[in-house]
Amino acid sequence: MRRKEVAIVGAAETTELGVIPNTSQIQLHADAALNAIADAGLKLSDIDGFATAVETPQQIAHYLGITPTWVDGTSVGGCSFMLHVRHAAAAIEAGLCKTVLITHAESGRSNVGRTPRMTGADSLNGQFELPYGVSTPASMFPIPVLRYMKTHGITHEQLAMVAVVQREWAANNPRATMKEPITVDDVLNSRMIAYPFRLLQCCLVTDGGGALILTSAERAKDFPNKPVYILGTGESVETPMVSQMQSFDSSREMRNCASGISRFSDVQVHIIVRSFHSRPGMTCRWETS
């Protein structure tokens, strides 16, 4: 993928966030999509590419009333939507579509119309992890994180500081669910979930969603928002089981991403996201013009 050939021209969240008991998961997708489309100054009819995960892209596209010429339903866990950015950029460069909508939504708290996530009994996870209670991030991460702590001499206090700093940053977001400051002692004294993780180190379960609009850099100049250009991406696939991961120390996708950037000083906005749910991972780098 060439640098700065594709840009994000629209971005939005659902109208409500947190606990939304009167809205189904598919409606959350639609709400985020319509908000992002409005942010970009577009109409539904302008969308000719669409990507989502968990829900199928054809279901959301049908619900929105659009007929895209390109779709992507790649679903690899929490990192899916970053992979969609990469795939959408490639599709736009290849001329398969001009304007791509990416949506994410989950009725995680209210569980309204939520697509069930099942682990097949005959899958690797179903055979070798699930019987031992390994089924959620809180139970998946402890072993590799303990390995990381031992290898690098990370203390429980240092690990707790991650949650403290995250809460501090969350307080700057007016839409954040939890804004009250916490301390390292608060984290270490909260209820144990799965050693070494305690309650305040686990992510919130909420309702909501978000969406992005991507188009070519050439077209992006005509949009009302300042374009956010994609500088490079990387993608890799590892084992489907956390217990069999080599380590948390290396990231092939980071190396792939870095190789596409000539100067790190070019980067004004830097996002790294990696999924440990299904183990494929990806990083993206982008900048504002």
C-alpha positions as CSV (number, residue, x, y, z in Angstrom):
1,M,0.0,0.0,0.0
2,R,1.3,3.4,-0.9
3,R,1.6,6.1,1.7
4,K,-1.0,8.8,1.9
5,E,-3.1,7.5,-1.0
6,V,-6.1,6.8,1.2
7,A,-7.6,8.9,3.9
8,I,-10.3,8.8,6.7
9,V,-12.8,11.6,6.0
10,G,-15.5,10.8,8.5
11,A,-15.7,9.2,12.0
12,A,-18.4,9.0,14.6
13,E,-19.7,7.0,17.6
14,T,-23.3,6.0,18.4
15,T,-25.5,8.7,19.6
16,E,-25.5,7.1,23.0
17,L,-22.8,5.1,24.8
18,G,-22.7,3.0,27.9
19,V,-26.0,1.3,28.7
20,I,-28.6,1.4,25.9
21,P,-31.3,-1.1,26.7
22,N,-33.7,0.1,24.0
23,T,-31.4,-0.4,21.0
24,S,-30.4,-3.7,19.3
25,Q,-26.9,-4.4,18.2
26,I,-27.8,-4.0,14.5
27,Q,-29.4,-0.6,15.3
28,L,-26.2,0.4,17.0
29,H,-24.3,-0.4,13.8
30,A,-26.8,1.7,11.8
31,D,-26.6,4.6,14.3
32,A,-22.8,4.8,14.1
33,A,-22.9,4.5,10.4
34,L,-25.4,7.3,9.9
35,N,-23.5,9.5,12.2
36,A,-20.2,8.9,10.4
37,I,-21.8,9.4,7.0
38,A,-23.2,12.8,8.2
39,D,-19.8,13.7,9.6
40,A,-18.3,13.2,6.2
41,G,-21.1,15.2,4.5
42,L,-22.3,12.1,2.5
43,K,-25.5,10.2,1.8
44,L,-26.1,6.5,2.1
45,S,-26.1,6.2,-1.7
46,D,-22.5,7.5,-1.8
47,I,-21.3,4.3,0.0
48,D,-20.0,1.6,-2.4
49,G,-17.8,-0.3,0.0
50,F,-18.6,-1.7,3.4
51,A,-16.8,-3.7,6.1
52,T,-17.8,-5.0,9.5
53,A,-17.3,-8.0,11.9
54,V,-19.4,-10.3,14.1
55,E,-22.5,-9.2,12.2
56,T,-22.3,-10.1,8.5
57,P,-21.6,-7.2,6.1
58,Q,-24.6,-8.2,4.0
59,Q,-26.9,-8.0,7.0
60,I,-25.9,-4.5,8.0
61,A,-25.8,-3.3,4.4
62,H,-29.3,-4.6,3.8
63,Y,-30.5,-2.9,7.0
64,L,-29.0,0.4,5.9
65,G,-30.4,0.0,2.4
66,I,-27.1,0.1,0.5
67,T,-25.7,-2.2,-2.2
68,P,-21.9,-2.0,-2.0
69,T,-19.7,-3.3,-4.8
70,W,-17.1,-4.4,-2.2
71,V,-17.5,-5.9,1.2
72,D,-15.3,-7.3,3.9
73,G,-16.5,-9.5,6.8
74,T,-13.0,-10.4,8.2
75,S,-13.6,-11.3,11.9
76,V,-10.6,-11.9,14.1
77,G,-11.7,-10.4,17.4
78,G,-11.1,-6.9,18.7
79,C,-8.6,-6.0,16.0
80,S,-11.0,-6.8,13.1
81,F,-11.9,-3.2,12.4
82,M,-8.2,-2.2,12.1
83,L,-7.8,-4.9,9.5
84,H,-10.8,-3.5,7.7
85,V,-8.9,-0.2,7.4
86,R,-6.1,-2.0,5.7
87,H,-8.3,-4.0,3.4
88,A,-10.4,-0.9,2.6
89,A,-7.3,1.0,1.6
90,A,-6.2,-1.8,-0.7
91,A,-9.7,-2.0,-2.2
92,I,-9.8,1.8,-2.9
93,E,-6.3,1.7,-4.4
94,A,-7.4,-1.2,-6.6
95,G,-10.4,0.6,-7.9
96,L,-12.9,-1.8,-6.4
97,C,-14.8,1.0,-4.6
98,K,-14.5,4.7,-3.9
99,T,-16.0,5.3,-0.5
100,V,-15.8,2.7,2.3
101,L,-17.9,2.5,5.4
102,I,-16.5,0.5,8.4
103,T,-18.8,-0.1,11.4
104,H,-18.4,-1.7,14.8
105,A,-21.1,-2.1,17.4
106,E,-22.0,-4.3,20.3
107,S,-24.8,-4.6,22.8
108,G,-22.4,-6.0,25.3
109,R,-24.1,-4.7,28.4
110,S,-27.8,-4.9,27.5
111,N,-27.5,-7.9,25.2
112,V,-30.2,-6.8,22.9
113,G,-30.0,-8.7,19.6
114,R,-26.5,-9.6,20.3
115,T,-24.9,-12.2,18.0
116,P,-23.8,-15.1,20.1
117,R,-20.1,-15.9,20.1
118,M,-19.7,-19.7,20.2
119,T,-16.5,-21.7,20.5
120,G,-16.9,-24.9,18.6
121,A,-16.2,-28.0,20.6
122,D,-14.1,-29.4,17.8
123,S,-12.0,-26.2,17.4
124,L,-8.5,-25.9,18.9
125,N,-9.7,-23.6,21.6
126,G,-12.7,-25.8,22.3
127,Q,-10.5,-28.9,22.7
128,F,-7.4,-27.5,24.5
129,E,-8.4,-24.3,26.3
130,L,-12.1,-24.1,26.9
131,P,-12.2,-27.3,29.1
132,Y,-9.8,-25.5,31.5
133,G,-12.0,-22.4,31.8
134,V,-10.1,-20.2,29.2
135,S,-12.9,-18.4,27.5
136,T,-12.6,-14.6,28.0
137,P,-9.8,-12.1,27.9
138,A,-9.5,-12.1,31.7
139,S,-8.9,-15.9,31.6
140,M,-6.9,-15.9,28.4
141,F,-4.2,-13.3,29.3
142,P,-2.9,-14.3,32.7
143,I,-0.4,-17.0,31.6
144,P,1.3,-15.0,28.9
145,V,1.2,-11.8,31.0
146,L,2.8,-13.7,34.0
147,R,5.5,-14.9,31.6
148,Y,6.0,-11.3,30.4
149,M,6.2,-10.0,34.0
150,K,8.8,-12.7,34.9
151,T,10.9,-12.1,31.8
152,H,11.0,-8.3,32.2
153,G,10.7,-7.9,35.9
154,I,7.4,-6.2,35.8
155,T,5.8,-5.7,39.2
156,H,2.1,-5.8,40.1
157,E,2.3,-2.2,41.0
158,Q,3.6,-1.3,37.5
159,L,0.9,-3.4,35.9
160,A,-1.8,-1.7,38.1
161,M,-0.5,1.7,36.9
162,V,-1.8,0.9,33.4
163,A,-5.3,1.0,34.7
164,V,-4.7,4.1,36.7
165,V,-3.3,6.0,33.7
166,Q,-6.1,4.7,31.4
167,R,-8.7,6.1,33.9
168,E,-6.9,9.4,34.0
169,W,-7.1,9.7,30.2
170,A,-10.7,8.5,30.2
171,A,-11.6,11.4,32.5
172,N,-10.7,13.8,29.7
173,N,-13.5,12.2,27.5
174,P,-16.9,13.7,28.3
175,R,-18.5,10.5,27.0
176,A,-16.5,8.2,29.2
177,T,-18.4,5.8,31.5
178,M,-15.9,5.8,34.4
179,K,-14.2,9.1,35.1
180,E,-13.4,9.0,38.9
181,P,-9.6,8.8,39.4
182,I,-8.2,5.6,40.9
183,T,-4.9,4.8,42.5
184,V,-2.6,1.8,42.4
185,D,-3.8,0.8,45.8
186,D,-7.4,0.9,44.5
187,V,-6.5,-1.5,41.7
188,L,-4.6,-3.9,43.9
189,N,-7.3,-4.0,46.5
190,S,-10.1,-4.6,44.0
191,R,-11.6,-8.1,43.7
192,M,-9.4,-10.7,42.1
193,I,-10.8,-12.0,38.8
194,A,-8.0,-14.2,37.4
195,Y,-4.5,-13.9,38.8
196,P,-2.8,-11.5,38.3
197,F,-5.8,-9.5,37.0
198,R,-8.2,-7.7,39.4
199,L,-11.6,-6.1,38.7
200,L,-10.2,-2.6,38.0
201,Q,-7.8,-4.1,35.4
202,C,-10.6,-5.6,33.3
203,C,-12.3,-3.7,30.5
204,L,-15.8,-2.4,30.9
205,V,-18.7,-4.2,29.2
206,T,-20.9,-1.5,27.5
207,D,-23.2,-0.8,24.7
208,G,-22.3,1.3,21.7
209,G,-20.3,1.5,18.5
210,G,-18.4,3.5,16.0
211,A,-17.8,4.0,12.3
212,L,-15.3,5.3,9.8
213,I,-15.5,6.6,6.2
214,L,-12.5,6.1,3.9
215,T,-11.8,7.4,0.4
216,S,-8.9,8.2,-1.9
217,A,-6.6,11.0,-0.9
218,E,-7.5,12.8,-4.2
219,R,-11.2,12.8,-3.3
220,A,-10.5,13.5,0.4
221,K,-9.6,17.1,-0.4
222,D,-13.2,17.9,-1.3
223,F,-14.7,16.7,2.0
224,P,-15.6,19.1,4.9
225,N,-13.3,17.4,7.4
226,K,-9.5,17.6,7.4
227,P,-8.3,14.3,6.0
228,V,-6.4,11.8,8.1
229,Y,-4.0,10.0,5.7
230,I,-3.0,6.4,6.2
231,L,0.8,6.1,6.2
232,G,1.2,2.4,6.4
233,T,-0.2,-0.9,7.8
234,G,0.9,-4.3,8.7
235,E,-0.9,-7.6,9.3
236,S,0.1,-11.0,10.6
237,V,-1.5,-14.2,11.8
238,E,-0.3,-16.2,14.8
239,T,-1.6,-19.2,16.7
240,P,-5.4,-19.2,17.4
241,M,-4.7,-20.0,21.1
242,V,-3.3,-17.6,23.6
243,S,-1.7,-20.5,25.5
244,Q,0.4,-21.3,22.4
245,M,1.6,-17.8,21.6
246,Q,5.4,-17.5,21.3
247,S,5.5,-14.3,23.5
248,F,4.0,-10.8,24.0
249,D,7.4,-9.3,23.1
250,S,7.4,-9.2,19.3
251,S,5.0,-7.9,16.7
252,R,5.6,-8.7,13.0
253,E,2.8,-6.3,12.1
254,M,4.7,-3.4,13.8
255,R,7.8,-4.2,11.7
256,N,5.7,-4.4,8.5
257,C,4.1,-1.0,9.4
258,A,7.3,0.7,10.2
259,S,8.9,-0.4,6.9
260,G,6.3,1.7,5.0
261,I,7.3,4.9,6.7
262,S,10.4,6.9,5.8
263,R,10.4,9.2,8.8
264,F,8.8,8.5,12.2
265,S,8.6,12.3,12.6
266,D,5.9,12.2,9.9
267,V,3.5,10.6,12.3
268,Q,1.2,12.9,14.2
269,V,-1.3,10.4,15.2
270,H,-0.1,6.8,16.0
271,I,-2.5,4.0,16.8
272,I,-1.3,0.4,17.6
273,V,-4.0,-2.2,18.1
274,R,-3.5,-5.9,18.5
275,S,-6.0,-8.6,19.0
276,F,-5.3,-11.5,21.3
277,H,-8.8,-12.9,20.9
278,S,-8.1,-14.7,17.6
279,R,-4.4,-13.7,17.4
280,P,-4.3,-12.1,13.9
281,G,-3.0,-8.6,14.6
282,M,-2.5,-5.4,12.8
283,T,-1.1,-1.9,13.3
284,C,-2.0,1.3,11.5
285,R,-0.2,4.6,11.3
286,W,-1.9,7.7,10.0
287,E,-1.5,11.5,10.1
288,T,-3.5,14.6,9.7
289,S,-2.6,16.8,6.8
